[in-house]
Amino acid sequence: MLTLLSTALSFLMGGLPKILDFFQDKSDKAHELELAKMQTERELQMLERGYAAQAKVEEIRSDQIAMQSYTQQMTAIYDHDKSLNEGTSQWVKNLRASVRPVVTYVFVGLLVIVDVASIIWAWQTAVPFMDAIGMIFDEQEMNILASIIAFWFGTQAFAKK
């Protein structure tokens, strides 16, 4: 039960930015829906007057404006990320980028070392295999490992569209 709760919590923490983006996206879509309604009303008025070609031009122009807005937003996000590294050495940039992966590697490496040492101990003391596995790979270890996997792979699932 604790493994399930820990996995779910890690998965959600990894996806917290995407959850917040969901609410932002919801308000953006409401705004876009209002704009689409106004645009549809304008297109209907233009069609009534026989301006079908003008309606197509307006549609293309609207798409271009939307694309420019998206591009500007992404550029601002990337510029902000770059500004965080301004005035720092390459060493600091690399260190900042490697903190979470290095901590993960160290923990998983330590986990493997402890498990291998425990298996060797169990083998030398003639502990039955099923008892040894229960002692070596216990529920707490499963919780921690599940949290790590849910964080790294859960974040990747949220990042994909």
MARNU-322866 format. One record per residue: residue number from 1; x, y, z of N, C-alpha, C in turn; residue in three letters. Coordinates in Angstrom, 3 decimals. Atoms other than C-alpha are relative to their C-alpha. Example, Ala and Ser with C-alpha at 12.3 -4.5 7.8 and 13.67 -1.06 7.14 Angstrom:
2
R  nr   n.east  n.north     n.up  ca.east ca.north    ca.up   c.east  c.north     c.up rest
R   1    0.890   -1.190    0.000   12.300   -4.500    7.800    0.900    1.200    0.000  ALA
R   2   -0.820   -1.190   -0.060   13.670   -1.060    7.140   -0.770    1.090    0.730  SER
This chain:
161
R  nr   n.east  n.north     n.up  ca.east ca.north    ca.up   c.east  c.north     c.up rest
R   1    0.833   -1.201    0.000    0.000    0.000    0.000    0.864    1.246    0.000  MET
R   2   -0.904   -1.141   -0.078    2.810    2.351    0.911    0.758    0.176   -1.317  LEU
R   3   -0.669   -0.079    1.301    4.567    1.479   -2.361   -0.886    0.701   -0.998  THR
R   4    0.948   -0.606    0.926    1.471    2.427   -4.307   -0.151    1.487    0.275  LEU
R   5    0.136   -1.407   -0.380    1.059    5.672   -2.387    1.262    0.777   -0.347  LEU
R   6   -1.275   -0.655    0.301    4.751    6.529   -2.752    0.177    0.178   -1.499  SER
R   7   -0.108   -0.091    1.455    4.695    5.781   -6.481   -0.936    1.064   -0.539  THR
R   8    0.964   -1.000    0.469    1.576    7.849   -7.031    0.446    1.408    0.371  ALA
R   9   -0.462   -1.314   -0.443    2.967   10.744   -5.004    1.203    0.463   -0.812  LEU
R  10   -1.167   -0.362    0.803    6.290   10.695   -6.877   -0.409    0.325   -1.429  SER
R  11    0.482   -0.239    1.358    4.480   10.482  -10.201   -0.667    1.367   -0.093  PHE
R  12    0.690   -1.290   -0.001    2.312   13.461   -9.297    0.964    1.158    0.216  LEU
R  13   -0.981   -1.070   -0.231    5.255   15.509   -7.987    0.802    0.265   -1.257  MET
R  14   -0.726   -0.172    1.255    7.108   14.894  -11.225   -0.847    0.722   -1.029  GLY
R  15    0.895   -0.616    0.959    4.057   16.054  -13.134   -0.675    1.261    0.492  GLY
R  16    0.630   -1.193   -0.559    3.148   18.999  -10.911    0.055    1.194   -0.949  LEU
R  17    0.003   -1.124    0.939    4.331   21.577  -13.453   -1.030   -0.176   -1.119  PRO
R  18    0.982    0.242    1.059    2.153   19.935  -16.093   -1.427    0.172    0.520  LYS
R  19    1.328   -0.192   -0.584   -0.825   19.955  -13.737   -0.313    1.491    0.081  ILE
R  20    0.189   -1.453   -0.043   -0.345   23.673  -13.192   -0.196    0.561   -1.408  LEU
R  21    0.181   -0.416    1.393    0.022   24.088  -16.959   -1.411   -0.318   -0.489  ASP
R  22    1.358    0.363    0.390   -3.321   22.310  -17.314   -0.982    1.120    0.336  PHE
R  23    0.915   -1.067   -0.395   -5.094   25.044  -15.369    0.242    1.266   -0.812  PHE
R  24   -0.312   -1.150    0.849   -3.273   27.740  -17.328   -0.565   -0.220   -1.394  GLN
R  25    0.502    0.332    1.325   -4.185   25.957  -20.542   -1.522    0.112   -0.048  ASP
R  26    1.458   -0.085   -0.066   -7.819   25.797  -19.428   -0.462    1.444   -0.159  LYS
R  27    0.389   -1.415    0.136   -8.005   29.569  -19.025    0.359    0.533   -1.381  SER
R  28   -0.372   -0.415    1.353   -6.144   30.057  -22.308   -1.034   -0.480   -1.022  ASP
R  29    0.982    0.542    0.940   -8.627   27.819  -24.089   -1.337    0.734    0.100  LYS
R  30    1.232   -0.774   -0.150  -11.557   29.735  -22.635    0.126    1.319   -0.764  ALA
R  31   -0.242   -1.245    0.733  -10.026   32.906  -24.033   -0.020   -0.259   -1.505  HIS
R  32   -0.014    0.348    1.416   -9.385   31.219  -27.380   -1.402   -0.312   -0.510  GLU
R  33    1.371    0.311    0.392  -12.976   29.959  -27.446   -0.790    1.286   -0.242  LEU
R  34    0.671   -1.290    0.171  -14.245   33.501  -26.982    0.453    0.673   -1.292  GLU
R  35   -0.513   -0.571    1.251  -11.973   34.701  -29.779   -0.555   -0.744   -1.214  LEU
R  36    0.526    0.790    1.111  -13.152   31.846  -32.002   -1.467    0.342   -0.264  ALA
R  37    1.403   -0.391    0.185  -16.784   32.796  -31.381   -0.096    1.332   -0.726  LYS
R  38    0.022   -1.319    0.653  -16.089   36.395  -32.324    0.438   -0.122   -1.461  MET
R  39   -0.488    0.180    1.367  -14.150   35.279  -35.401   -1.061   -0.673   -0.864  GLN
R  40    1.055    0.678    0.754  -16.964   32.929  -36.461   -1.131    0.969   -0.349  THR
R  41    1.043   -0.987    0.279  -19.510   35.714  -36.133    0.446    0.942   -1.106  GLU
R  42   -0.512   -0.896    1.033  -17.303   37.983  -38.236    0.047   -0.693   -1.356  ARG
R  43   -0.041    0.742    1.255  -16.811   35.277  -40.864   -1.398   -0.157   -0.589  GLU
R  44    1.375    0.127    0.491  -20.569   34.711  -41.077   -0.490    1.317   -0.600  LEU
R  45    0.374   -1.306    0.540  -21.108   38.425  -41.570    0.688    0.244   -1.337  GLN
R  46   -0.734   -0.192    1.249  -18.420   38.480  -44.252   -0.562   -0.884   -1.107  MET
R  47    0.585    0.894    0.997  -19.945   35.452  -46.005   -1.338    0.522   -0.499  LEU
R  48    1.282   -0.581    0.408  -23.333   37.136  -45.998    0.220    1.103   -1.020  GLU
R  49   -0.281   -1.111    0.928  -21.746   40.051  -47.823    0.801   -0.473   -1.213  ARG
R  50   -0.702    0.521    1.169  -19.889   37.772  -50.245    1.505    0.129    0.064  GLY
R  51   -1.444   -0.160   -0.137  -16.395   38.113  -48.860    0.661   -1.317    0.434  TYR
R  52   -0.544    1.307   -0.362  -15.429   34.424  -48.791    1.520   -0.001   -0.088  ALA
R  53   -1.455   -0.041    0.151  -11.895   35.082  -50.050    0.629    0.776    1.162  ALA
R  54   -0.512   -0.792   -1.119  -11.394   37.728  -47.376   -0.029   -0.820    1.297  GLN
R  55    0.092    0.847   -1.186  -12.524   35.209  -44.767    1.197   -0.950    0.068  ALA
R  56   -1.167    0.880    0.033   -9.764   32.817  -45.879    1.265    0.761    0.378  LYS
R  57   -1.168   -0.819   -0.331   -7.197   35.615  -45.667    0.037    0.277    1.504  VAL
R  58    0.075   -0.259   -1.437   -8.383   36.449  -42.159    0.334   -1.253    0.808  GLU
R  59   -0.311    1.251   -0.683   -8.151   32.791  -41.159    1.504   -0.255   -0.002  GLU
R  60   -1.448    0.180    0.094   -4.587   32.573  -42.388    0.719    0.988    0.906  ILE
R  61   -0.603   -1.026   -0.848   -3.740   35.818  -40.609   -0.150   -0.372    1.481  ARG
R  62    0.222    0.419   -1.391   -5.263   34.507  -37.371    0.942   -1.138    0.389  SER
R  63   -0.925    1.103   -0.266   -3.214   31.310  -37.638    1.433    0.505    0.167  ASP
R  64   -1.346   -0.560   -0.104   -0.059   33.342  -38.186    0.195    0.713    1.335  GLN
R  65   -0.094   -0.712   -1.278   -0.777   35.506  -35.153    0.106   -0.996    1.145  ILE
R  66   -0.058    1.023   -1.046   -1.392   32.417  -33.017    1.378   -0.654    0.037  ALA
R  67   -1.316    0.626    0.067    1.865   30.848  -34.208    1.071    0.955    0.524  MET
R  68   -0.964   -0.984   -0.499    3.794   34.055  -33.515   -0.091    0.123    1.512  GLN
R  69    0.194   -0.089   -1.446    2.297   34.236  -30.049    0.633   -1.199    0.707  SER
R  70   -0.590    1.203   -0.566    3.308   30.657  -29.320    1.522    0.065   -0.063  TYR
R  71   -1.449   -0.113    0.165    6.803   31.263  -30.685    0.583    1.005    0.983  THR
R  72   -0.476   -1.000   -0.953    7.188   34.389  -28.564   -0.019   -0.548    1.427  GLN
R  73    0.097    0.585   -1.338    6.042   32.519  -25.476    1.138   -0.986    0.240  GLN
R  74   -1.078    0.978   -0.150    8.516   29.678  -26.035    1.360    0.693    0.054  MET
R  75   -1.252   -0.757   -0.026   11.301   32.169  -26.741    0.206    0.635    1.374  THR
R  76   -0.105   -0.603   -1.330   10.551   33.946  -23.461    0.369   -1.039    1.053  ALA
R  77   -0.321    1.072   -0.948   10.683   30.652  -21.578    1.474   -0.390   -0.127  ILE
R  78   -1.402    0.371    0.208   14.026   29.715  -23.149    0.943    1.111    0.448  TYR
R  79   -0.824   -1.127   -0.441   15.424   33.196  -22.513    0.112    0.042    1.522  ASP
R  80   -0.026    0.029   -1.465   14.449   32.911  -18.852    0.946   -1.092    0.495  HIS
R  81   -0.898    1.080   -0.392   16.214   29.558  -18.583    1.458    0.386   -0.234  ASP
R  82   -1.366   -0.440    0.281   19.302   31.057  -20.217    0.455    1.050    1.010  LYS
R  83   -0.374   -1.064   -0.938   19.218   34.038  -17.865    0.391   -0.563    1.364  SER
R  84   -0.387    0.620   -1.266   19.490   31.685  -14.889    1.474   -0.390    0.004  LEU
R  85   -1.397    0.417    0.099   22.903   30.622  -16.166    0.942    1.153   -0.319  ASN
R  86   -0.859   -1.126    0.321   24.192   34.108  -16.977    0.920    0.313    1.167  GLU
R  87   -0.963   -0.366   -1.031   27.320   35.041  -15.110    0.540   -1.181    0.778  GLY
R  88   -0.523    1.175   -0.695   28.043   31.473  -14.052    1.001   -0.699   -0.911  THR
R  89   -0.985    0.738    0.791   30.923   29.310  -15.142   -0.640   -1.260   -0.573  SER
R  90    0.500    1.236    0.611   30.476   26.228  -17.298   -0.078   -1.113    1.045  GLN
R  91   -0.021    0.999   -1.054   31.334   24.150  -14.240   -1.294    0.068    0.814  TRP
R  92    1.227   -0.180   -0.778   28.365   25.599  -12.308   -1.213   -0.436   -0.824  VAL
R  93    1.108    0.410    0.871   26.054   25.082  -15.284   -0.102   -1.524   -0.053  LYS
R  94   -0.009    1.467    0.062   27.104   21.447  -15.571   -0.404   -0.613    1.334  ASN
R  95    0.367    0.502   -1.326   26.817   20.925  -11.828   -1.496    0.129    0.241  LEU
R  96    1.434   -0.237   -0.183   23.327   22.434  -11.773   -0.825   -1.008   -0.808  ARG
R  97    0.741    0.929    0.858   22.221   20.178  -14.629    0.139   -1.451    0.453  ALA
R  98   -0.258    1.401   -0.337   23.679   17.027  -13.072   -0.421   -0.403    1.406  SER
R  99    0.299    0.325   -1.403   22.404   17.182   -9.489   -0.955   -1.178    0.126  VAL
R 100    0.981    1.082   -0.175   19.309   15.015   -9.796    0.472   -1.324   -0.599  ARG
R 101   -0.485    1.299    0.511   20.828   12.394  -12.128    1.099   -0.611    0.864  PRO
R 102   -1.089    0.535   -0.818   23.942   12.065   -9.957   -0.540   -0.571    1.315  VAL
R 103    0.590    0.522   -1.233   21.883   11.675   -6.778   -0.708   -1.327   -0.275  VAL
R 104    0.681    1.242    0.363   19.803    9.024   -8.523    1.003   -1.125   -0.223  THR
R 105   -1.018    1.029    0.251   22.894    7.157   -9.763    0.654   -0.471    1.296  TYR
R 106   -0.637    0.365   -1.272   24.509    7.252   -6.319   -0.942   -0.872    0.822  VAL
R 107    0.931    0.782   -0.805   21.374    5.984   -4.613   -0.197   -1.389   -0.579  PHE
R 108    0.222    1.314    0.608   20.754    3.175   -7.107    1.268   -0.837    0.111  VAL
R 109   -1.258    0.735   -0.175   24.451    2.225   -6.984    0.142   -0.531    1.418  GLY
R 110   -0.043    0.423   -1.394   24.326    2.109   -3.186   -0.997   -1.133    0.251  LEU
R 111    1.024    1.034   -0.137   21.134    0.049   -3.391    0.505   -1.332   -0.555  LEU
R 112   -0.527    1.226    0.609   22.813   -2.467   -5.704    1.109   -0.585    0.874  VAL
R 113   -1.091    0.488   -0.854   25.911   -2.699   -3.474   -0.547   -0.674    1.257  ILE
R 114    0.584    0.567   -1.221   23.824   -3.297   -0.362   -0.727   -1.308   -0.316  VAL
R 115    0.725    1.223    0.358   21.639   -5.877   -2.125    0.956   -1.144   -0.334  ASP
R 116   -0.972    1.046    0.349   24.635   -7.763   -3.560    0.691   -0.507    1.270  VAL
R 117   -0.631    0.415   -1.258   26.346   -7.760   -0.155   -0.969   -0.843    0.832  ALA
R 118    1.002    0.770   -0.754   23.128   -9.023    1.424   -0.199   -1.381   -0.600  SER
R 119    0.144    1.316    0.654   22.806  -11.812   -1.148    1.203   -0.878    0.331  ILE
R 120   -1.208    0.763   -0.356   26.413  -12.852   -0.497   -0.086   -0.472    1.453  ILE
R 121    0.150    0.373   -1.408   25.756  -12.829    3.251   -1.006   -1.144    0.144  TRP
R 122    1.035    1.042   -0.088   22.571  -14.889    2.801    0.521   -1.314   -0.553  ALA
R 123   -0.556    1.214    0.608   24.435  -17.365    0.579    0.973   -0.675    0.967  TRP
R 124   -1.016    0.557   -0.901   27.274  -17.785    3.069   -0.599   -0.538    1.293  GLN
R 125    0.625    0.464   -1.240   24.951  -18.227    6.049   -1.119   -1.000   -0.238  THR
R 126    0.981    1.024    0.391   22.683  -20.666    4.169   -1.439    0.381    0.362  ALA
R 127    1.380   -0.447   -0.207   19.530  -18.570    4.561   -0.818   -0.439   -1.215  VAL
R 128    0.837    0.398    1.147   16.686  -19.976    2.402   -0.277    1.193   -0.924  PRO
R 129    0.118   -1.050    1.010   16.248  -18.021   -0.826   -1.219    0.896    0.228  PHE
R 130    1.215   -0.795   -0.168   12.657  -16.907   -0.182    0.085    0.907    1.230  MET
R 131   -0.186   -0.831   -1.200   13.551  -15.664    3.308    0.984    1.135   -0.290  ASP
R 132   -1.022   -0.998    0.316   16.619  -13.859    1.963   -0.579    1.115   -0.866  ALA
R 133    0.589   -1.017    0.876   14.664  -12.086   -0.759   -0.907    0.921    0.803  ILE
R 134    0.876   -0.813   -0.847   12.109  -10.912    1.804    0.773    0.966    0.879  GLY
R 135   -0.825   -0.868   -0.843   14.876   -9.504    3.978    0.773    1.023   -0.830  MET
R 136   -0.850   -0.874    0.819   16.965   -8.022    1.161   -0.823    1.073   -0.706  ILE
R 137    0.804   -0.945    0.790   14.326   -6.425   -1.023   -1.333    0.193    0.722  PHE
R 138    1.185   -0.188   -0.837   11.843   -5.271    1.606   -0.897    1.114   -0.554  ASP
R 139    0.996   -0.967    0.469    8.867   -2.949    1.261    0.535    1.429   -0.038  GLU
R 140   -0.566   -1.354    0.001   10.795    0.199    2.182    0.877    0.227   -1.223  GLN
R 141   -0.851   -0.116    1.179   13.303   -0.453   -0.574   -0.849    0.093   -1.266  GLU
R 142    0.901   -0.076    1.150   10.486   -1.058   -3.049   -0.628    1.386   -0.105  MET
R 143    0.585   -1.343    0.002    8.909    2.271   -2.019    0.977    1.023   -0.580  ASN
R 144   -0.995   -0.963    0.464   12.110    4.196   -2.615    0.276   -0.200   -1.493  ILE
R 145   -0.262    0.277    1.408   12.825    2.486   -5.935   -1.196    0.390   -0.877  LEU
R 146    1.203   -0.381    0.745    9.226    2.996   -7.081   -0.105    1.518   -0.126  ALA
R 147    0.027   -1.462    0.053    9.486    6.693   -6.217    0.973    0.533   -1.042  SER
R 148   -0.998   -0.439    0.982   12.651    7.085   -8.286   -0.485   -0.274   -1.412  ILE
R 149    0.475    0.353    1.341   11.191    5.276  -11.281   -1.187    0.865   -0.391  ILE
R 150    1.169   -0.824    0.316    7.901    7.180  -11.067    0.409    1.437   -0.274  ALA
R 151   -0.445   -1.371    0.231    9.746   10.503  -10.854    0.598    0.149   -1.389  PHE
R 152   -0.686   -0.159    1.282   11.972    9.944  -13.868   -0.898   -0.338   -1.181  TRP
R 153    0.809    0.402    1.140    9.568    8.087  -16.129   -1.371    0.660   -0.005  PHE
R 154    1.260   -0.723   -0.052    6.407    9.819  -14.912    0.138    1.392   -0.570  GLY
R 155   -0.262   -1.321    0.548    7.933   13.183  -15.752    0.085   -0.064   -1.511  THR
R 156   -0.118    0.134    1.450    8.749   11.937  -19.228   -1.364   -0.197   -0.648  GLN
R 157    1.338    0.210    0.555    5.167   10.808  -19.763   -0.765    1.325   -0.059  ALA
R 158    0.677   -1.296    0.004    3.889   14.282  -18.822    0.593    0.919   -1.062  PHE
R 159   -0.674   -0.903    0.929    6.454   15.957  -21.092   -0.432   -0.267   -1.430  ALA
R 160    0.401    0.340    1.370    5.196   14.141  -24.207   -1.424    0.464   -0.246  LYS
R 161    1.350   -0.455    0.354    2.184   15.498  -26.011   -0.618   -0.941   -0.989  LYS
